[in-house]
Amino acid sequence: SQSRQAELQNTEQKHRLALKLSEQKIQMALDKHRAELEARYGDLLLEKAQENLELEMKQQEKSEEMAQNFQNEIVKLEAAVEAGQIKYQLSVEKYTNLLEAVQQKNDHATEILRKEMEE
């Protein structure tokens, strides 16, 4: 009975050892496979990441270019508005001066008429 138990323990230990060896072999195979995949696809992933980065930079350069164009348009519009305001101001001054001149002529003519009527 004691030798039978020792034999059983021995067999159990062999099984545990075989199982552990199998697990180690499987783990090593998985590690090797992972390393092969990383070697094969790592370059592709790096290349893809680089492409994505370049694409993002191009888009940002576009976003910045669009923002700059928009800013330039705003500056042009502001300049046009300012020019329009100046033209308007000059027109107002011109017509005000013209109106004053007409008013003075009118006053002068009225004065002459009044003097003639008084005489």
GIPEBEL-V516005 format. One record per residue. N is the residue number from 1. RES is the residue in three letters. OMEGA is omega in radians with two decimals (NA if undefined). NEAR is the number of other ideal C-beta (glycine too) atoms within 10 Angstrom. Layout:
{{N & RES & OMEGA & NEAR} {N & RES & OMEGA & NEAR}}
//
This chain:
{{1 & SER & -3.14 & 5} {2 & GLN & 3.11 & 6} {3 & SER & 3.10 & 7} {4 & ARG & 3.13 & 8} {5 & GLN & 3.12 & 9} {6 & ALA & 3.11 & 10} {7 & GLU & 3.12 & 10} {8 & LEU & 3.13 & 10} {9 & GLN & 3.14 & 10} {10 & ASN & 3.13 & 10} {11 & THR & 3.12 & 10} {12 & GLU & -3.14 & 10} {13 & GLN & 3.10 & 10} {14 & LYS & 3.13 & 10} {15 & HIS & 3.12 & 10} {16 & ARG & 3.13 & 10} {17 & LEU & 3.13 & 10} {18 & ALA & 3.13 & 10} {19 & LEU & 3.14 & 10} {20 & LYS & 3.12 & 10} {21 & LEU & 3.11 & 10} {22 & SER & 3.12 & 10} {23 & GLU & 3.14 & 10} {24 & GLN & 3.12 & 10} {25 & LYS & 3.14 & 10} {26 & ILE & 3.14 & 10} {27 & GLN & 3.13 & 10} {28 & MET & 3.12 & 10} {29 & ALA & 3.11 & 10} {30 & LEU & 3.12 & 10} {31 & ASP & 3.13 & 10} {32 & LYS & 3.14 & 10} {33 & HIS & 3.12 & 10} {34 & ARG & -3.14 & 10} {35 & ALA & 3.11 & 11} {36 & GLU & 3.12 & 10} {37 & LEU & 3.13 & 10} {38 & GLU & 3.12 & 11} {39 & ALA & -3.09 & 9} {40 & ARG & -3.03 & 9} {41 & TYR & 3.13 & 11} {42 & GLY & 3.11 & 11} {43 & ASP & 3.13 & 10} {44 & LEU & 3.12 & 9} {45 & LEU & 3.12 & 10} {46 & LEU & 3.14 & 10} {47 & GLU & -3.13 & 10} {48 & LYS & 3.12 & 11} {49 & ALA & 3.12 & 10} {50 & GLN & 3.11 & 10} {51 & GLU & 3.13 & 10} {52 & ASN & 3.13 & 10} {53 & LEU & 3.13 & 10} {54 & GLU & 3.13 & 10} {55 & LEU & 3.12 & 10} {56 & GLU & 3.14 & 10} {57 & MET & 3.11 & 10} {58 & LYS & 3.13 & 10} {59 & GLN & 3.13 & 10} {60 & GLN & 3.11 & 10} {61 & GLU & 3.11 & 10} {62 & LYS & -3.09 & 10} {63 & SER & -3.10 & 10} {64 & GLU & 3.13 & 10} {65 & GLU & 3.11 & 10} {66 & MET & 3.14 & 10} {67 & ALA & 3.14 & 10} {68 & GLN & 3.11 & 10} {69 & ASN & 3.13 & 10} {70 & PHE & 3.13 & 10} {71 & GLN & 3.11 & 10} {72 & ASN & 3.12 & 10} {73 & GLU & 3.12 & 10} {74 & ILE & -3.14 & 10} {75 & VAL & 3.12 & 10} {76 & LYS & -3.14 & 10} {77 & LEU & 3.12 & 10} {78 & GLU & 3.13 & 10} {79 & ALA & 3.13 & 10} {80 & ALA & 3.11 & 10} {81 & VAL & 3.14 & 10} {82 & GLU & 3.11 & 10} {83 & ALA & 3.11 & 10} {84 & GLY & 3.12 & 10} {85 & GLN & 3.12 & 10} {86 & ILE & 3.12 & 10} {87 & LYS & -3.14 & 10} {88 & TYR & -3.14 & 10} {89 & GLN & 3.12 & 10} {90 & LEU & 3.12 & 10} {91 & SER & 3.12 & 10} {92 & VAL & 3.14 & 10} {93 & GLU & -3.12 & 10} {94 & LYS & -3.10 & 10} {95 & TYR & 3.06 & 10} {96 & THR & 3.11 & 10} {97 & ASN & 3.13 & 10} {98 & LEU & 3.14 & 10} {99 & LEU & 3.12 & 10} {100 & GLU & 3.14 & 10} {101 & ALA & 3.12 & 10} {102 & VAL & 3.13 & 10} {103 & GLN & 3.13 & 10} {104 & GLN & 3.10 & 10} {105 & LYS & 3.14 & 10} {106 & ASN & 3.12 & 10} {107 & ASP & -3.13 & 10} {108 & HIS & 3.13 & 10} {109 & ALA & 3.11 & 10} {110 & THR & 3.12 & 10} {111 & GLU & 3.13 & 10} {112 & ILE & -3.14 & 10} {113 & LEU & -3.11 & 10} {114 & ARG & 3.11 & 10} {115 & LYS & 3.14 & 9} {116 & GLU & -3.12 & 8} {117 & MET & 3.12 & 7} {118 & GLU & -3.10 & 6} {119 & GLU & NA & 5}}
//
